[in-house]
Amino acid sequence: MMNESRRKNSKKRAALLEVLRSTREHPTAESLYLALKPAYPELSLGTVYRNLAVMAEEGQAAAVATVDGQLRYDGRTEPHAHFICRRCHRVLDLDLPDAVTPMYPAVASALGCAPEGHSLCFSGLCAACSREPGRV
């Protein structure tokens, strides 16, 4: 019986990862839960949160940033920057040259640490919001 439980969890985890990797959006745990709930009626929001945490720890997914009080996730794990719109709260991928990783030796030297990763997020108004009249 324990094997069956693990198999179901593996199927749920695989489905969660598939949904996450199939979108260019940066969904919340709740939006991922709502997307999967019809196919997995027994799925709980807690299960989604736990699996996302494991995936992030294992490098299968990334926790991008907290936007409007909710952590956003990304299925793209290769190094890339993000832009977060302060008005509509969209999170956009930025495919820029990686200028940060070459700084790891300087960071290690300055702090005596061993950098293993980084997150680069820009913020402001996205193109759509900056075109709106009365923008702030």
PyMOL commands that set and color helices and strands:
alter all, ss='L'
color gray80, all
select helices_A, chain A and resi 2-21+29-36+45-58+101-111+127-131
alter helices_A, ss='H'
color red, helices_A
select strands_A, chain A and resi 62-67+70-74+81-85+91-94+121-124
alter strands_A, ss='S'
color yellow, strands_A
deselect
rebuild
show_as cartoon
